[in-house]
Amino acid sequence: MSWTRWLGLFSIGIRQHLGLGASTLLAAMISPLIWGLFLYSLYLVYAGVTTNESLKWSEWKEDTRDGYAFARPLPTNRQIAGEPTWTRWPKLPATIMVTTDDAEPPLPEQQCPGVGEWERPRSLRDVANVYDIGFWGNLKDVFLAGNYRGSENGEPPSERKRYDKRTANGGRYPP
């Protein structure tokens, strides 16, 4: 069947069933947008970042290129104050990064965390993304419910408390 014949039959169908034809055209026009969003989401899973983080990483990339970013290692035996005691990520940060307005390293009076001298990272390849656990690990974390790491029963304490409240009425949560 030629394209001309197919389009002629399709236009007859649209005239006879206007609602069905309009819905079909709308779905056909929107489907590339949905596929594009799905593929972009898969790319973000592959890269190990969220949409918000991708903006932050692009800013870090510019600051690194322009010489405004500095990094130094964090002590391995540091007291983790103000950070959660439990995390579902298998990695902990090993370095701290800061940006300055004058392209000079932070002054000692600013008491930035870390040990050693401040160094300029050459590129973002020198910086570890603690949330990037590989494509398959990120994919499981995004699409499989209950894929928590670091807990003996698979749930962080905050989630266990929430589940306990919801199961108190005899219902099973999550469904």
ChimeraX attribute file (.defattr): number of C-alpha atoms within 10 A of each C-alpha:
attribute: neighborCount
match mode: 1-to-1
recipient: residues
	/A:1	5
	/A:2	7
	/A:3	8
	/A:4	9
	/A:5	10
	/A:6	11
	/A:7	11
	/A:8	12
	/A:9	12
	/A:10	13
	/A:11	14
	/A:12	13
	/A:13	13
	/A:14	17
	/A:15	13
	/A:16	11
	/A:17	11
	/A:18	13
	/A:19	11
	/A:20	13
	/A:21	17
	/A:22	13
	/A:23	12
	/A:24	13
	/A:25	12
	/A:26	11
	/A:27	12
	/A:28	11
	/A:29	11
	/A:30	11
	/A:31	11
	/A:32	11
	/A:33	11
	/A:34	12
	/A:35	11
	/A:36	11
	/A:37	12
	/A:38	12
	/A:39	12
	/A:40	13
	/A:41	15
	/A:42	16
	/A:43	13
	/A:44	18
	/A:45	23
	/A:46	17
	/A:47	17
	/A:48	20
	/A:49	20
	/A:50	13
	/A:51	10
	/A:52	8
	/A:53	12
	/A:54	14
	/A:55	12
	/A:56	13
	/A:57	14
	/A:58	12
	/A:59	12
	/A:60	19
	/A:61	18
	/A:62	15
	/A:63	20
	/A:64	18
	/A:65	15
	/A:66	10
	/A:67	17
	/A:68	19
	/A:69	25
	/A:70	22
	/A:71	20
	/A:72	20
	/A:73	17
	/A:74	16
	/A:75	13
	/A:76	12
	/A:77	6
	/A:78	9
	/A:79	8
	/A:80	8
	/A:81	7
	/A:82	6
	/A:83	8
	/A:84	7
	/A:85	7
	/A:86	10
	/A:87	14
	/A:88	14
	/A:89	13
	/A:90	11
	/A:91	13
	/A:92	12
	/A:93	13
	/A:94	14
	/A:95	16
	/A:96	16
	/A:97	19
	/A:98	16
	/A:99	17
	/A:100	13
	/A:101	10
	/A:102	9
	/A:103	14
	/A:104	14
	/A:105	18
	/A:106	16
	/A:107	9
	/A:108	7
	/A:109	6
	/A:110	7
	/A:111	8
	/A:112	13
	/A:113	13
	/A:114	18
	/A:115	13
	/A:116	10
	/A:117	11
	/A:118	19
	/A:119	13
	/A:120	20
	/A:121	20
	/A:122	14
	/A:123	14
	/A:124	15
	/A:125	9
	/A:126	10
	/A:127	15
	/A:128	13
	/A:129	16
	/A:130	14
	/A:131	17
	/A:132	17
	/A:133	18
	/A:134	12
	/A:135	16
	/A:136	11
	/A:137	14
	/A:138	20
	/A:139	16
	/A:140	14
	/A:141	16
	/A:142	13
	/A:143	10
	/A:144	10
	/A:145	9
	/A:146	13
	/A:147	13
	/A:148	17
	/A:149	15
	/A:150	13
	/A:151	12
	/A:152	8
	/A:153	10
	/A:154	14
	/A:155	17
	/A:156	17
	/A:157	12
	/A:158	8
	/A:159	10
	/A:160	13
	/A:161	11
	/A:162	11
	/A:163	15
	/A:164	12
	/A:165	10
	/A:166	14
	/A:167	12
	/A:168	10
	/A:169	8
	/A:170	7
	/A:171	9
	/A:172	11
	/A:173	12
	/A:174	9
	/A:175	4
